[in-house]
Amino acid sequence: MLDFGLKRTMKRVFSGFRPTGKQHIGNYLGVIRNCVSLQDEYDCIYCVVDIHALTTLESTKTLQEDTYEMVLDWLAAGIDPQRCILFVQSHVPQVMELHTLFGMVTPLSWLLRVPTFKEKVKMQPHNVNYGLVGYPVLMAADITLYKGEIVPVGEDQLPHLELTREIVRRFNSTFGNVFPEPQAKLTSFPSVLGLDGAQKMSKSYNNHIEIAAPPEEILKRVMTAITDPARKYRSDPGHPDICNIFSLHKFFAPSRVEEIASDCRTAGIGCVDCKKMLAQSISSSLEPFREKRAMLASKPDYIAEVLADGANRAEAIARETMKEVKDKMGLVQRVHLEHICD
Ligand code: SF4
């Protein structure tokens, strides 16, 4: 059994999230709820990956605000800084150092074959920056700097994690064991359709509902949603299984879905009333969240304090890891002058 110096009783989860500003119900149902429940079983480290965001951002004007709003939503939704470490990637500079050192054991050919790199090159041919190709190396540094053992991923992200594992294997076999090979925790994040009923809920398609939206905004957004396209008149029977509003009822009013499905199929309910019911269910389920968010937002320095404390705790782990890494790689450890003068 390899000893990675881990003296914890719970396994460590690492997960990184791009700062995307106010979160929508797709983020909430798909990712945030899962992260909240992982806190019960694992030693969780959650990181806002602002450096990763720089690889694709056209402008950084809203980056600070997006980070703040996202963290506020996460905290209000149940991410508990007493039970996890929540911090911003760029606040722990050792990740850049480890990224550079991992660059020395990562063949360029591994990076050039990554499908998402090829996709990004097509999407932003005017900006094929180094960050795009080095992205998986930085991701490997993110996870391993904190000796992350478990990484929650959807099936589509498995190839990225496999690359991290390859980098870890290459490093450990070249220099000696420092890092655990992180394992995937395959998670089926429910994919939430947007209000257009056609694409995944996303701010970029403007088909979303923010979880912090007030009830009147929720109602306004829900009323714009596309429903069963075959149901043209109130008297037409509907097909709930192909209706996006119905799929959202499943999340927000699970005890009423059978009744709603039956009323829809028999034209016992019209789409307008059905949408109003959904808006009401979303609003009431998110009411405790909105109250907590408003309370946290009223404390002027709260977010900065949470992130500062998270960065301190993350950096303490990072410093230890980097000492080991440099030692194994044969780099001369820096000695501070005060130690020499003593
Ligand atoms: S009644 Fe509800 S479930 Fe049925 S088609 Fe209309 S919105 Fe969809």
Residues whose N, C-alpha, C, O or C-beta is under 5 A from the ligand:
A	BS01	SF4	T227 D228 R231 G238 H239 P240 C243 I245 F246 C264 I269 G270 C271 C274
